[in-house]
Structures are given as structure tokens and as C-alpha cells.
Amino acid sequence: MMFQDILVLIAAFITCCYTLQKTIYVSKKKQLFDIPSESRKIHIHKTPNLGGVAVYSSFVLVFALFSSFYGSIPHVEFLIAATLILFFTGVTDDLAGMNPYKKLVAQILCALLVAIFTEYRITNLYGLFSVAEIPVLPGIILTTIFITFLTNAYNLIDGINWLAGTLGIISFGVFAILFSLHHDTGFLLLCLALCGCLSAFLLFNKTPARIFLGDSGSLMIGFLTAIFSLRYLALASNNPNTSAWISNTSAPAIVMAIVIIPLIDTTRVFVLRLLKKRSPFTADRNHLHHLLLDRGFSHLQSTAILILCNSPVLLLAFTMEWKIYNFIPIGITSVATPLIVFYLADIKSQQFSAPLPKETARLISLDFRMPIDNGATKAGKGNIGRQKITADNLHEKEISIS
């Protein structure tokens, strides 16, 4: 890593820390909060949800300041236009709410903008269904579906503290390495700036979160992950012998491994909703992170479990060449991921079901003051003490009665 790369990371981190602080201040001043009024919400405090505004503005500023030191980015004007559309779509949803189908239309519009007017397009199926090169029109259709699905996937998985930000850092960090190997310095700059901004965001998003990413941030992460995937696939196809330790023939497997957690989670919840004859865009609590939270895992623990499930898939992808039968281990690992989550969730659930000692009581509480009988005072009279029971989720809490 060159000195200027480190400088980009530091500049993005510091800039985003500053903009996040200002965003939190303005949000509190103007009462711009995400209020936990729905049952699927897992936070109990009013929390600013415009973290994406700070991340996006910092990202654009750092990119503008350092772009002259890095290579050019093909069709950058269309990428800027598409991200701006998604950004304002996300801000609208964060502040006023937005019909999910209107959001979907905006995502499809951005995907079409890229698929039609740029070179970031699926042109090869790499032997899938015995198909290699594909014509332009099917490529545009597949690219639109791919970008829209990934944009949605990262938007939907942003349900607990640290998860979307951590997945974003891992994705953009891996892409930064890949673009560096291909000497694509323009896209390297984008990845470094995003990694720096999201690292700053994690400081403010740790439980109890001071700010949420919001749709303005999660939509951008998903969209840019899709664009970086398409760019890397194109580079790998045109430069088959870039690195001695990464085979470019494994590019499709690497891309799949990078996005595997959002891919599995979104596919799973969409299928479950359709089986229940509900709209796939109807919000619920069936995501993998919800299953972990409902069994007693914390936000950080749930994030760590999902990231650890992603690690073997990435290792497999980097060590294989792309042939259709090599898809089997990735497929097996993909199926195993939710199974591991279910298994861990059941273990945690059994721990919660264990009997409590007589001297303890189990409480489930929201953020209010609950009277608790703490026995007789020194004077020998009964006394009702007050203890504040708080949680960032409806988790069971054990308290001792003395």
C-alpha cells in the first residue's frame, strides 16, 4: 500500500467522523429520528438515521480531493448520476417514508442507467448453463437484475448495529486488493474512500448506536458493490494473468463469495414471504440477524457469527478456478451458513430456557422505570426501590433480589 493510499483512508476516516458528529447534532436539533414504532424495529430509543448522508458526502468529498492523484474512472458521470438518485431516494425514505415499489422503480432506473450507457455489464455466463458469451440485450437485462437485487440485498440486511458497515468494509477491502492487482487506481480510490468512511461510521454505530446508516447509506453500499463486481469481472476477463496467487478464472466465484451473506439472506426471506403469499417487500423479522437476536445474541455477536460464516466461502473462492463443478463447495457452504445460524440460535435458546435459581427473577422490559421489591430496609420497614432496566433489544435480563 502506497503512502497516498494510507492518506486517503485517514482523510476519509477523519472527514466522516466530523460529518457524522454534525449530522447527529442537526438530527437532534431538528428531531430527525428513527422512532421504534413498528414491531420489527429492534431499538427502543429515538435514534438519528441519516448516517448515509454523512458517509456519502464524505465519500464524494474525499474522491474529489484525491481523484487527480489516481487514474480515471470510465463513465464516472453515469455512476455519479445513479448514486445521486439512490441517495435522494434513501433520504426520502429515511425522513418521510416511501412506498417500497417506488423505491424499487428508482433502483431499476439506476441499474438501467448503468447497464445501457456504460461498460459495466454482464457479457459472459462463464459456462453456467453451458453458456459463455451473451448478446447485448440479455446482458442488459441480467445486469439490471443483478444490480437491483444486490442494491436491495444490502438495504434489507441493514437491520442491526455494525452488520451493513462491516460487510461493506470487507467487500470494499477485498475489491481494493483486486483493483490494486489490476492497476485500476480509479476504482482503488473509490474502495479506499469507502473503507475509511465506513470505519468511521462503525465508531458511531456500536451499541448503543448514536446513529444508523439508513437507506441513504445501505442503498449506496449495495449499488457500488454491484458496480465493483461488474468492473472486476470485466478486468479479470481482459487480463487473465494479472497475479501469481489469484487466478482470474476464479473471478465469478470471488464475486459470489463477497456478496454471499446478503445474497443468502435476501433470497431466503423473499422465498419465505412468497410461500406465505405475501409481497417480497413486506418487512418482517425473518432475517438471519433477527433469528440470532431473538435467541439472545448481541448485535456484535450476531455480526461476528455472520462474518465468520462468510470467511470460508471467501477462502474457497480465492483458491479455485471457475468451473461449473467447482460451484459445488460454494453451494454447500452457502446452504450451511443459515443452518449454522439456526444451530447457534437453538443453543442460545436452550440456555435461556434453563431454570433460574430461586433468588433471581427474569424480567422483560422496555425503557421505563420498573419498581422492584428489594426487601426490608435497615429500619425494618418494607421499601420499594426503583431500578432502570434498559436494553437495545427485547432481551431477557436477569436481576438479583436481595
RABEL-V501187 format. One record per backbone hydrogen bond with DSSP energy under -1.0 kcal/mol. CO is the residue of the C=O (numbers start at 1). NH is the residue of the N-H. E is the energy in kcal/mol with one decimal. If there is no record, write none. Layout:
((CO,NH,E) (CO,NH,E))
This chain:
((2,6,-1.7) (3,7,-2.2) (4,8,-2.0) (5,9,-2.0) (6,10,-2.4) (7,11,-2.8) (8,12,-2.7) (9,13,-2.3) (10,14,-2.7) (11,15,-2.5) (12,16,-2.3) (13,17,-2.1) (14,18,-2.0) (15,19,-2.4) (16,20,-2.5) (17,21,-1.9) (18,22,-2.1) (19,23,-2.4) (20,24,-2.5) (21,25,-2.1) (22,26,-2.6) (23,27,-2.5) (24,28,-2.2) (25,29,-2.2) (26,30,-2.6) (27,32,-3.1) (31,33,-1.1) (34,47,-1.4) (35,37,-2.5) (38,41,-1.2) (47,34,-3.3) (48,212,-2.6) (50,54,-1.1) (51,55,-2.5) (52,56,-2.8) (53,57,-2.2) (54,58,-2.1) (55,59,-2.4) (56,60,-2.5) (57,61,-2.1) (58,62,-2.6) (59,63,-2.3) (60,64,-2.3) (61,65,-2.1) (62,66,-2.0) (63,67,-1.4) (66,69,-1.7) (67,70,-1.1) (73,76,-1.3) (75,79,-1.4) (76,80,-2.4) (77,81,-2.0) (78,82,-2.4) (79,83,-2.5) (80,84,-2.2) (81,85,-2.0) (82,86,-2.2) (83,87,-2.6) (84,88,-2.5) (85,89,-1.9) (86,90,-2.7) (87,91,-2.5) (88,92,-2.2) (89,93,-2.0) (90,94,-2.5) (91,95,-2.3) (92,96,-2.8) (99,103,-2.0) (100,104,-2.0) (101,105,-1.9) (102,106,-2.0) (103,107,-2.1) (104,108,-2.6) (105,109,-2.4) (106,110,-2.0) (107,111,-2.3) (108,112,-2.7) (109,113,-2.1) (110,114,-1.7) (111,115,-2.9) (112,116,-2.6) (113,117,-1.4) (114,118,-1.5) (119,121,-1.7) (123,134,-2.1) (125,128,-2.1) (127,130,-2.2) (128,131,-1.2) (131,127,-2.1) (132,125,-2.4) (135,139,-1.6) (136,140,-2.5) (137,141,-2.2) (138,142,-2.7) (139,143,-2.4) (140,144,-2.3) (141,145,-2.2) (142,146,-2.7) (143,147,-2.8) (144,148,-2.3) (145,149,-2.6) (146,150,-2.3) (147,151,-2.4) (148,152,-2.2) (149,153,-2.6) (150,154,-2.2) (151,155,-1.3) (152,156,-2.6) (153,157,-1.8) (157,159,-2.3) (162,166,-2.6) (163,167,-2.7) (164,168,-2.2) (165,169,-2.2) (166,170,-2.4) (167,171,-2.6) (168,172,-2.9) (169,173,-2.3) (170,174,-2.4) (171,175,-2.4) (172,176,-2.1) (173,177,-1.7) (174,178,-2.2) (175,179,-3.1) (176,180,-1.9) (177,181,-2.0) (178,182,-1.4) (179,184,-2.8) (180,183,-1.2) (183,185,-1.2) (184,188,-1.7) (185,189,-2.1) (186,190,-1.4) (187,191,-2.1) (188,192,-2.5) (189,193,-2.5) (190,194,-2.1) (191,195,-2.4) (192,196,-2.3) (193,197,-2.2) (194,198,-2.7) (195,199,-1.9) (196,200,-1.6) (197,201,-2.0) (198,202,-2.0) (201,205,-1.1) (204,210,-2.7) (204,211,-1.1) (212,51,-2.4) (213,52,-2.2) (214,218,-2.4) (215,219,-2.2) (217,221,-2.2) (218,222,-2.3) (219,223,-2.3) (220,224,-2.6) (221,225,-2.0) (222,226,-1.8) (223,227,-2.1) (224,228,-2.8) (225,229,-1.9) (226,230,-2.1) (227,231,-2.5) (228,232,-2.5) (229,233,-2.2) (230,234,-1.9) (231,235,-2.3) (232,236,-2.7) (233,237,-1.7) (234,238,-1.8) (235,239,-1.7) (247,250,-1.8) (248,251,-1.5) (250,254,-2.3) (251,255,-2.5) (252,256,-2.3) (253,257,-2.3) (254,258,-2.1) (255,259,-1.6) (259,263,-2.3) (260,264,-2.9) (261,265,-2.5) (262,266,-2.5) (263,267,-2.1) (264,268,-2.5) (265,269,-2.4) (266,270,-2.4) (267,271,-2.3) (268,272,-2.3) (269,273,-2.3) (270,274,-2.3) (271,275,-2.5) (272,276,-1.4) (273,278,-2.8) (274,277,-1.7) (279,282,-1.9) (287,291,-1.9) (288,292,-1.7) (289,293,-2.4) (290,294,-2.9) (292,297,-2.1) (293,296,-1.9) (298,302,-2.6) (299,303,-2.4) (300,304,-2.5) (301,305,-2.3) (302,306,-2.0) (303,307,-2.4) (304,308,-2.5) (305,309,-1.8) (306,310,-1.2) (307,311,-1.3) (310,314,-1.8) (311,315,-2.2) (312,316,-2.3) (313,317,-2.3) (314,318,-2.1) (321,323,-1.0) (323,326,-1.4) (324,327,-1.1) (325,328,-1.2) (327,331,-2.7) (328,332,-2.8) (329,333,-2.4) (330,334,-2.4) (331,335,-2.1) (332,336,-2.3) (333,337,-1.6) (335,339,-1.0) (336,340,-2.8) (337,341,-2.0) (338,342,-2.6) (339,343,-2.4) (340,344,-2.6) (341,345,-2.4) (342,346,-2.3) (343,347,-2.1) (344,348,-2.3) (345,349,-2.3) (346,350,-2.3) (347,351,-1.6) (348,352,-1.8) (349,353,-1.4) (357,360,-1.6) (359,401,-2.0) (361,399,-1.8) (363,397,-2.3) (366,368,-1.9) (370,387,-1.3) (372,385,-1.3) (375,383,-1.0) (377,380,-1.7) (381,377,-2.5) (385,372,-2.1) (387,370,-1.3) (393,395,-2.3) (397,363,-2.3) (399,361,-1.9))
